[in-house]
Each structure stands twice: as C-alpha cells, then as structure tokens.
Amino acid sequence: MKGRLFPVSTNAQAFVQKLEDKMQAVLAEVEQSEMYQLIAEPDTDPRLVAAIIKYILLEVYSYGPHVTEATFMAISRLPKNRPDLMKPLILHDLSEVDHGEMALKDFVKLGGDEQWARTRRMTPESLAMAATCRMIGQFENPFAYLGYMHLFEGLTPILTERAQGFLAAKGFPKEAQAFIDEHATEDIGHAQLMNNMIARIVTEYPEAEAAIEYGFDCFAAVYPLPIWKAALQHAQAELTTDAYATV
C-alpha cells in the first residue's frame, strides 16, 4: 500500500478533529494534576521526581503486555477481507511489544528491584486499565480499540517531550530515560498513523465512529491520571520509608 492515497470523507476528517479536541481536554486535565505539577515545579525535590518516574515505569511494565495483547485481539477481529487495514495496524502493535521491558530496564537503573517487579501483583489502577483494553479488544466492535490507541499515542509524545525538559532541569540520570526518549520521538509518527487510519476506517465504515469514540472515553476513565496517582503514592511512601531509615 506504499504510496497509495486513500480518499477521506469530510465527516471522517471532522471526527478525527473531534478526537483531537477530546485529547486536548484530557491533556488540560493532566496539566492540573498534582503529579504533573510536582514534576514541572522547579523546586520539587529531585529525589521525589526520580521516584515518581521510577514507579510510572513500573506501571508501564505492568500494563504494557496487556495493552499489546488486547490490541492484537482487536485487530484479529477486523473484517477478514481487509488485510490492507490489518497489516499496518499489526505492524504498529508489533513495534510496541518490547516497550514494557524497556520501561523495566529504566526502572532497575533507578534502583528498582527487577525480581520484585516481575513477580508482584500489578496495582489495581493498572489492572483496571489492562482490563478496559482487554474488554474492548475482545468484546466490543473491534474498531473501538482505535479510540484507546488514539489517546494513548496522542498523549505520550507530548508528555514525554515535556518530561525531557523537566527531568533535565532536575539532574535526572540520562541513562535511565531510554523509554522516555524513545517515546518522545517515535510516538509522533504513531499518533499520525492513528489519525490516518481512523479517518480512512470511518470513511469506509461510518458505523465505526461511535465505537471508536466509546473506546476513547473508556480509556480516558482509566488513563493516565489513575495510573499516575498510584505511582505518586508509591514514590511518596518510598521516600517516607527512606527518611525513617536514616533517622
């Protein structure tokens, strides 16, 4: 399909813009959150910022494989006469397969225990996110997964690019931000791919519009703020424990 152009309806273009506007609304909410403010604030203790990032990476490691598997499930349920749609979507998901392991490596570089990370139960927040994606991927209209993926891929490059600046100002160890650096650039293309595929699919399958928006709304209820709240609680608990240990 390389080099081929696909006509996109005016309604499909308007729908993609609607999703973009909804993503910006989620971003505005994120910007007002306690954790975002802590990371962005110049006076926040760098140890707290490092601990927050460490536990966000742990959440990524926990939910990442479930999102990947749910996405493969959704793609496998697309119309079987449309391998032309399935192929680029599968290749996109395939590129994400090892990103949980990438996050885990950075978690370990920040002092995290790899064995504990691999054997612990995930937080309820990550379980809720993973379950949402799995439910959408297995039981909803298969095109609905594009809604959660639109929000996921749209927010990530924005937040990771900002994180690069915030962390540099706090002396965050560069060797422990491979995951952040990768997603600050790679996901720009992924976000554009999602926009293009959604526009194309809604043009050909107008009934998919409601399903995609439902997938977006379900995902916005579980990501990113609940995940961040869990990470912040773990970071604060760790620093409090460390403080008591040095008394």
Disulfide bonds with the S-S distance in Angstrom:
none
